[in-house]
Amino acid sequence: MKTLAPFVLASLVAACASSTAATETAQDAVEPATGGFTAGATGAGSASSGDCVKDPSFYDVPGDGCDNDDDGTVDNARSCDDVGGDGATDFAHAIGICHDAEKDGFGLVGAEFLRGFDDASAPEPAQHGVLSKFGDELRPREGSLLGVLSTGFAQEFNGKSGRAFADGQKWWGWKTSRTALPPGYPKATENCKQHGNVADVIVLKLTLKAPKNAAGLKFDFDFHSSEWPAFVCSQFNDGFIAFLTSKATNDNISFDAKNNPVSVNNAFFDRCTPGAKTGCAGNEKASALCPAGPDELAGTGFGLVGFGCDAKKATKGGATGWLTSAAPIEAGETFTLQLAIWDTGDANLDSSVLVDNFQWVGAAVPEPTTERVR
């Protein structure tokens, strides 16, 4: 992120493809991304085994006709969206993590918001939120609530109605860090430069215990950024990672088919204005593809229209749309999943990520993948 001349900064329109992302084929953008991982696990007593094994430390596998958790009712998924606030545990409940490890034998061990992987201090409360919707089109993927993490305000619009996320919120002035993320992050997209400093970081750290019949986990997310269109393929691109630390994996599990991290350069980033010029403040200039168009941005603070890299009006931001990341875990293991979003280089221009629909997976998950929600 960097400050543009008023003509450009005022309009940060969202078009949807960097020179890297714009040249992705449609097949690249929808095929599951595996990131080159090789890991696997099998769950005990899962639906895939064909046997109805019951145990209170099992999760109830949807649709398998078995009372897996032995509570007397078949296929009764637990709901926990009746949260009373927006703390870390409330956030976990809102995204579908409803079991408590101490009471149920699996589920949530602990949840906390952090200012970085190396910083246990709390981020600004406004950077995380629990919402019933995001804009005019986007609704929760499960239940009645979803969670939002942001480098600005975790709500519709950036702090007040009608304010674009392109009007960046500097939570700690110009303070940046080189150690707030795991080693190797922020990671550059191929052919794009990458600044090493990050700002306005927020991390949701979840410590979880897997059910004895689980072989994996999955969750949905939707990344939005006001870096579009001017800063596509620049050194200032904000990012999002889901860093899993388990027996099978110790890395980010959210990426595209070319193992690019989640940013405006990601091949999935296609909710934006088709034909808009991009990259006028970056390394590569291109015309956006944006096959999904800008409709999902309405009412979010990323869909306000203005001028950006040329005279064509476009949205001041863009998004990936809902994606699903999945990864293997071992039955019964305790692990951490850290969801992090940050500004890169400085605190100008903000990004947000919606998170929802966390689920355990009973069938084997050979390796981490990210794919378009089907």
GIMOHU-V628423 format. One record per residue. N is the residue number from 1. BURIAL is b if it has 24 or more other C-alpha atoms within 12 Angstrom, else e. D_CENTER is the distance of its C-alpha to the mean C-alpha in Angstrom with 1 decimal. Layout:
n=[N	N]
burial=[BURIAL	BURIAL]
d_center=[D_CENTER	D_CENTER]
This chain:
n=[1	2	3	4	5	6	7	8	9	10	11	12	13	14	15	16	17	18	19	20	21	22	23	24	25	26	27	28	29	30	31	32	33	34	35	36	37	38	39	40	41	42	43	44	45	46	47	48	49	50	51	52	53	54	55	56	57	58	59	60	61	62	63	64	65	66	67	68	69	70	71	72	73	74	75	76	77	78	79	80	81	82	83	84	85	86	87	88	89	90	91	92	93	94	95	96	97	98	99	100	101	102	103	104	105	106	107	108	109	110	111	112	113	114	115	116	117	118	119	120	121	122	123	124	125	126	127	128	129	130	131	132	133	134	135	136	137	138	139	140	141	142	143	144	145	146	147	148	149	150	151	152	153	154	155	156	157	158	159	160	161	162	163	164	165	166	167	168	169	170	171	172	173	174	175	176	177	178	179	180	181	182	183	184	185	186	187	188	189	190	191	192	193	194	195	196	197	198	199	200	201	202	203	204	205	206	207	208	209	210	211	212	213	214	215	216	217	218	219	220	221	222	223	224	225	226	227	228	229	230	231	232	233	234	235	236	237	238	239	240	241	242	243	244	245	246	247	248	249	250	251	252	253	254	255	256	257	258	259	260	261	262	263	264	265	266	267	268	269	270	271	272	273	274	275	276	277	278	279	280	281	282	283	284	285	286	287	288	289	290	291	292	293	294	295	296	297	298	299	300	301	302	303	304	305	306	307	308	309	310	311	312	313	314	315	316	317	318	319	320	321	322	323	324	325	326	327	328	329	330	331	332	333	334	335	336	337	338	339	340	341	342	343	344	345	346	347	348	349	350	351	352	353	354	355	356	357	358	359	360	361	362	363	364	365	366	367	368	369	370	371	372	373	374]
burial=[b	b	b	b	e	e	e	b	b	b	b	b	b	b	b	b	b	b	b	b	b	b	b	b	e	e	e	b	b	b	b	b	b	b	b	e	b	e	b	b	b	b	b	b	b	b	b	b	e	e	e	b	b	b	b	e	b	b	b	b	b	b	e	b	e	b	b	b	b	e	e	e	e	e	e	e	b	b	e	b	b	b	b	e	e	b	b	b	b	b	b	b	b	b	b	b	b	b	b	b	b	e	e	b	b	b	b	b	b	b	b	b	b	b	b	b	b	e	e	e	e	b	b	b	b	b	b	b	b	b	b	b	b	b	b	e	e	b	b	b	b	b	b	b	b	b	b	b	b	b	b	b	b	b	b	b	b	b	b	e	e	e	b	b	b	b	b	b	b	b	b	e	e	e	e	b	b	b	e	b	b	b	e	e	b	b	b	b	b	e	e	b	b	b	b	b	b	b	b	b	b	b	b	b	b	b	b	b	b	b	b	b	b	b	b	b	b	b	b	b	b	b	b	b	b	b	b	b	b	b	b	b	b	b	b	b	b	b	b	b	b	b	b	b	b	b	e	b	b	b	b	b	b	b	b	b	b	b	b	b	b	b	b	b	b	b	b	b	b	b	b	b	b	b	b	b	b	b	b	b	b	b	b	b	b	b	b	b	b	b	b	b	b	b	b	b	b	b	b	b	b	b	b	b	b	b	b	b	b	b	e	b	b	b	b	b	b	b	b	b	b	b	b	b	b	b	b	b	b	b	b	b	b	b	b	b	b	b	b	b	b	b	b	b	b	b	b	b	b	b	b	b	b	b	b	b	b	b	b	b	b	b	b	b	b	b	b	b	b	b	b	b	b	e]
d_center=[19.1	22.8	25.3	26.8	30.1	30.1	30.4	27.1	25.1	26.0	24.4	21.3	21.0	18.2	19.5	17.5	18.4	19.4	22.4	20.2	17.9	20.8	22.9	20.6	22.4	21.2	21.3	19.1	16.3	16.5	17.7	15.6	14.6	16.1	16.0	19.7	19.3	22.2	22.0	23.0	24.1	25.9	25.9	29.2	30.5	27.5	28.1	28.4	31.5	33.5	34.9	34.3	34.0	33.7	32.5	31.2	28.6	27.2	24.4	25.7	24.6	24.1	27.0	29.0	31.9	32.1	32.0	30.0	29.7	33.4	33.2	35.6	33.3	31.8	28.1	27.4	23.7	23.3	21.7	20.8	19.5	22.7	21.2	23.3	21.1	17.6	18.1	15.9	17.8	17.6	13.8	14.0	16.6	14.8	12.0	14.9	16.0	19.6	21.9	23.3	24.3	27.6	28.7	27.4	27.4	23.7	20.4	19.3	21.3	19.8	16.9	16.8	15.2	16.2	16.7	16.0	16.5	20.2	20.4	20.9	21.7	19.8	17.6	18.7	18.5	17.5	14.1	12.9	13.9	14.5	15.3	17.2	15.8	14.1	16.8	19.5	17.7	14.4	15.1	13.8	13.3	15.6	18.1	18.5	15.6	11.9	10.1	9.0	8.5	10.3	12.6	15.0	15.5	13.0	15.0	16.4	18.0	18.1	20.5	23.0	23.5	23.6	22.2	19.8	16.8	19.0	21.2	19.4	19.7	21.1	20.6	22.8	24.7	24.6	23.8	21.6	21.1	21.3	20.5	17.5	15.3	16.4	19.2	18.4	15.5	14.9	15.7	17.4	17.0	20.3	23.0	21.1	22.0	19.8	20.7	20.6	20.2	17.2	17.4	15.9	13.6	12.1	11.3	11.1	13.4	14.2	17.5	18.1	21.2	21.1	23.7	26.7	26.0	22.4	21.7	17.9	14.7	11.8	9.0	7.3	4.2	5.5	5.3	8.9	11.4	15.1	15.9	17.0	19.7	21.8	19.8	18.5	19.4	20.5	20.3	18.3	14.9	12.0	9.1	5.9	6.7	7.1	10.8	13.1	16.7	19.0	22.3	20.9	18.0	17.5	14.7	11.1	10.3	7.5	9.8	12.2	15.8	17.2	15.0	13.6	10.6	7.8	9.9	12.5	14.4	12.2	14.3	11.9	12.0	14.9	14.8	17.4	21.2	23.1	25.7	24.7	25.5	22.7	22.9	26.0	24.8	23.5	25.1	25.2	26.1	25.4	25.3	22.0	21.8	19.1	20.4	18.3	19.7	18.7	19.4	16.0	15.9	19.1	19.3	16.0	17.3	15.8	18.5	21.6	24.0	26.1	27.4	25.6	26.8	29.7	31.6	29.3	27.4	23.7	20.6	19.5	15.9	13.8	10.6	9.3	10.1	8.8	8.1	9.0	8.9	12.2	14.4	18.0	19.3	23.0	24.6	25.3	23.6	21.9	18.7	15.9	12.1	10.7	7.2	8.0	7.9	11.4	14.1	16.1	19.9	20.5	19.2	19.9	17.5	14.3	10.6	8.3	4.9	6.1	6.0	9.2	11.8	11.9	15.0	17.5	18.9	22.6	23.2	22.9	19.7	21.3	18.4	14.6	13.4	10.6	12.2	12.5	12.8	16.6]
